[in-house]
Amino acid sequence: MRQVVVLLAVVAVVIAGCSSPSETIAENLVGNVDGVNDVDINSDTGEIKVETDDGSISIGGGEVPSDLFVPLPDGYDVQAVVKTDDGTSVSVAYDQDRFDELASYFNDWTSSDSPDWENSSITMDQGGSNFRTENWSMSSSTINLADCVTAESTDGKPNAVCVLVISE
């Protein structure tokens, strides 16, 4: 599965031009990896969907699974969804000014869900930009909230708040 994810990152770069020939090349490239059953690249949205022997991967879109263990507040853009027999990973991005609101939401949610959730946070200054991260973890589940840089950033500075939810 790791080989497929790394290859998908390469494919995303190849199809950045969103032209039909590069889309065909990328689909053929990923389609020749052992364990890959189907590849669909949408040049209009940039979404890449791959079905493997272990599950499915959707990068640049997709839908948050309805059975995700934590409800996500509205207003997100799906960045990636990976579903395998081993678990689910969902990455979404929110407007950058929602960090404090989201941190409060996940603090409240984890507190009401179970006393076993552990919380940690880090704030650091890097190159004049402030990066904050909050992490909640319990057994095989993790929620990570962080200032992040998405593809839309033109200056390399944080332009969104990303939430990564992982369950095994």
C-alpha positions as CSV (number, residue, x, y, z in Angstrom):
1,M,0.0,0.0,0.0
2,R,2.8,2.4,0.8
3,Q,4.2,1.9,-2.7
4,V,0.9,3.0,-4.1
5,V,0.7,6.1,-2.0
6,V,4.2,7.2,-3.0
7,L,3.4,6.5,-6.6
8,L,0.2,8.6,-6.3
9,A,2.2,11.6,-5.2
10,V,4.4,11.3,-8.3
11,V,1.2,10.9,-10.4
12,A,-0.2,14.1,-8.9
13,V,2.8,16.0,-10.1
14,V,2.7,14.4,-13.6
15,I,-1.0,15.4,-14.1
16,A,-0.6,18.9,-12.7
17,G,-1.0,20.2,-16.2
18,C,-4.3,18.4,-16.4
19,S,-3.9,17.4,-20.0
20,S,-5.3,14.3,-21.5
21,P,-2.0,12.7,-22.5
22,S,-0.5,13.1,-19.0
23,E,-3.7,11.7,-17.5
24,T,-3.4,8.6,-19.7
25,I,0.3,8.2,-18.9
26,A,-0.4,8.5,-15.1
27,E,-3.3,6.0,-15.2
28,N,-1.1,3.5,-17.0
29,L,1.8,4.1,-14.6
30,V,-0.3,3.5,-11.5
31,G,-2.3,0.7,-13.2
32,N,0.9,-1.3,-13.6
33,V,1.6,-1.5,-9.8
34,D,1.0,-4.9,-8.2
35,G,-2.2,-4.9,-6.2
36,V,-3.8,-2.0,-8.1
37,N,-7.1,-3.0,-9.6
38,D,-8.5,0.3,-11.0
39,V,-7.3,3.9,-11.4
40,D,-9.5,6.9,-12.2
41,I,-8.0,10.4,-12.6
42,N,-10.5,13.3,-13.0
43,S,-8.6,16.0,-14.9
44,D,-11.4,18.5,-14.2
45,T,-11.3,18.2,-10.4
46,G,-7.7,16.8,-9.9
47,E,-9.1,13.9,-7.9
48,I,-7.2,10.6,-8.1
49,K,-9.1,7.4,-7.1
50,V,-7.3,4.1,-6.8
51,E,-8.8,0.7,-5.9
52,T,-6.3,-1.8,-4.5
53,D,-6.3,-5.2,-3.1
54,D,-6.2,-3.6,0.4
55,G,-8.9,-0.9,-0.1
56,S,-9.4,2.4,-1.8
57,I,-7.4,5.7,-2.0
58,S,-8.8,9.0,-3.0
59,I,-6.5,12.0,-3.2
60,G,-7.6,15.6,-3.9
61,G,-11.2,14.9,-3.0
62,G,-13.5,12.1,-2.2
63,E,-16.1,11.8,0.5
64,V,-15.7,11.5,4.3
65,P,-17.0,8.1,5.2
66,S,-20.3,8.2,7.0
67,D,-18.9,5.8,9.7
68,L,-16.0,8.0,10.6
69,F,-15.7,7.8,14.4
70,V,-15.7,11.6,14.9
71,P,-18.2,14.0,13.4
72,L,-16.5,16.8,11.5
73,P,-17.8,20.4,11.6
74,D,-19.2,21.7,8.3
75,G,-17.2,23.8,5.9
76,Y,-14.2,21.6,5.0
77,D,-12.6,20.7,1.7
78,V,-11.6,17.0,1.4
79,Q,-7.9,16.6,0.7
80,A,-7.6,12.8,0.9
81,V,-9.4,9.7,2.0
82,V,-7.7,6.3,2.4
83,K,-9.8,3.3,3.3
84,T,-8.2,-0.1,3.7
85,D,-9.0,-3.3,5.7
86,D,-6.5,-1.9,8.3
87,G,-8.3,1.4,8.9
88,T,-9.3,4.8,7.5
89,S,-7.5,8.1,7.1
90,V,-9.3,11.3,6.3
91,S,-7.6,14.6,5.6
92,V,-9.7,17.8,5.3
93,A,-8.9,21.5,5.2
94,Y,-10.7,24.5,6.7
95,D,-10.3,28.2,6.5
96,Q,-7.3,29.3,8.4
97,D,-9.2,31.6,10.8
98,R,-11.0,28.5,12.3
99,F,-8.1,27.0,14.2
100,D,-9.3,28.1,17.7
101,E,-12.9,27.1,17.0
102,L,-11.8,23.7,15.8
103,A,-9.5,23.1,18.7
104,S,-12.3,23.9,21.1
105,Y,-14.7,21.6,19.1
106,F,-12.3,18.6,19.3
107,N,-11.5,19.3,23.0
108,D,-15.2,19.3,23.8
109,W,-15.9,16.2,21.6
110,T,-13.0,14.1,23.0
111,S,-13.9,15.1,26.6
112,S,-17.5,14.0,26.1
113,D,-16.5,10.8,24.1
114,S,-14.1,9.2,26.6
115,P,-11.7,10.1,29.4
116,D,-9.0,8.1,27.7
117,W,-8.3,10.7,25.0
118,E,-4.8,12.3,25.5
119,N,-4.2,15.8,24.2
120,S,-0.9,17.5,23.3
121,S,-0.1,20.7,21.5
122,I,2.9,22.4,19.9
123,T,3.4,26.0,18.7
124,M,6.5,27.0,16.7
125,D,7.8,29.9,14.7
126,Q,9.3,28.9,11.4
127,G,10.5,31.5,8.9
128,G,8.3,34.2,10.4
129,S,5.2,32.0,10.2
130,N,3.5,30.6,13.3
131,F,2.6,26.9,13.1
132,R,0.2,25.4,15.7
133,T,-0.8,21.8,16.1
134,E,-3.1,20.0,18.5
135,N,-3.2,16.2,18.7
136,W,-5.8,13.9,20.4
137,S,-5.0,10.2,20.6
138,M,-6.6,7.1,22.1
139,S,-5.7,3.5,21.4
140,S,-6.0,3.2,17.6
141,S,-7.6,6.6,16.9
142,T,-6.0,10.0,16.3
143,I,-7.2,13.5,15.5
144,N,-4.6,16.0,14.4
145,L,-5.3,19.7,13.9
146,A,-2.6,21.9,12.4
147,D,-1.9,25.1,10.5
148,C,-1.0,23.9,7.0
149,V,0.1,24.9,3.6
150,T,-2.2,23.7,0.8
151,A,-1.6,23.8,-3.0
152,E,-3.3,27.1,-3.2
153,S,-0.6,28.9,-1.1
154,T,1.5,31.2,-3.2
155,D,4.0,32.2,-0.5
156,G,4.6,28.9,1.3
157,K,3.0,30.3,4.5
158,P,0.1,28.6,6.3
159,N,-3.2,29.3,4.5
160,A,-5.5,26.7,6.0
161,V,-6.2,24.5,9.0
162,C,-5.9,20.8,8.2
163,V,-7.5,18.0,10.2
164,L,-6.2,14.5,9.9
165,V,-8.4,11.7,11.4
166,I,-7.0,8.2,11.6
167,S,-8.6,5.0,12.8
168,E,-7.3,1.5,12.7
